[in-house]
Amino acid sequence: MSKRSGPPPIVFILLFLALLGGGYWWFFMRKPETITQNNGQSSSENQTGQGYQQITPVFPAPTSVSPNTSVRIDGSTSMVTINQNLKRGFEKKFQGTSVITNAKGSSNGIQALSNGTIDIAAVSRPLTQQEQSQGLVAVPVASDAIAIIVGIDNSFIRGGLTTNQVADIFQGKVNNWSQVGGSNGSIRVINRPAVSGTHQTFKELVLKGNNFGTTLNITTLPRDETTGLIRSLGVNGIGYATFAQVQNQSTARVLPIDGLKPEAANYPYVRQLSYVYKNPPSRQVQDFLGYATSPEGQQAALVGN
């Protein structure tokens, strides 16, 4: 009885090449997986292998915080109220802690964070790719509407403006109230300085990335402050500010945009407010952000504590 012969050598060669190709695909061509870093931040390695793409970090709400913990915050003037509310809530919940807040503008806050002179930057605009490449990470805290405002004595009482009219006014294409349905009179545009996150967000949301106008009727404030802006409006000025800071103002009036008030769900000028930290986050940064993003912290941020 004759022996059965095994498979020809070519079969082994083909199997070897298939295994080799599969190993190459596994190590070099497969889609990268999502990983979780020690600080609780989830991120994915990008296709080039150069660092990580940022995904919103998650910090657990602290049950206790070391006494004498201090957190320094600076940045967006739009987040003054949120900062103060969270400061009170955090210090009340964790006795002996201290939260020091300032508001010199989003870009100044990011610069101070990069320099190591603060722990958290309050920011009302998205981070740039360059800022992210420096290890800066944004944690969303709240949504905010940008309100278009005029002085309380402004004669423009028509039912608001359209998005196109707002863009034309702030680009200097429209400079008389009669051009938008009001009475004859020049429009004075009060702009915020470029260090303002609200300025940068307005440029993207309202002007679609285009520059502000440079006509003589447009004035840029030397400092990013809503109180100073309101004082500058007079009877023919127009400006913009975070809605939370002007909704109860007695000397300024919020204009509807496309017939919508800032409280409306589909209001066109809505942006994200965030806290930014530098990787890796310190213990006090993790504790504060864990509190700020917890249900208790969110309640405190919006209505105080």
Secondary structure, 3 states (H helix, E strand, C coil): CCCCCCCCHHHHHHHHHHHHHHHHHHHHHCCCCEEECCCCCEEEECCCCCCEEECCCCCCCCCCCCCCCEEEEEECHHHHHHHHHHHHHHHHHCCCCEEEECCCCHHHHHHHHHHCCCCEEEECCCCCHHHHHCCEEEEEEEEEEEEEEEECCCCCCCCCECHHHHHHHHCCCCCEHHHHCCCCCECEEEECCCCCHHHHHHHHHCCCCCCCCCCCCEEECCCCCHHHHHHHHCCCEEEEEEHHHHCCCCCEEEECECCECCCCCCCCCEEEEEEEEECCCCHHHHHHHHHHCCHHHHHHHHHCC
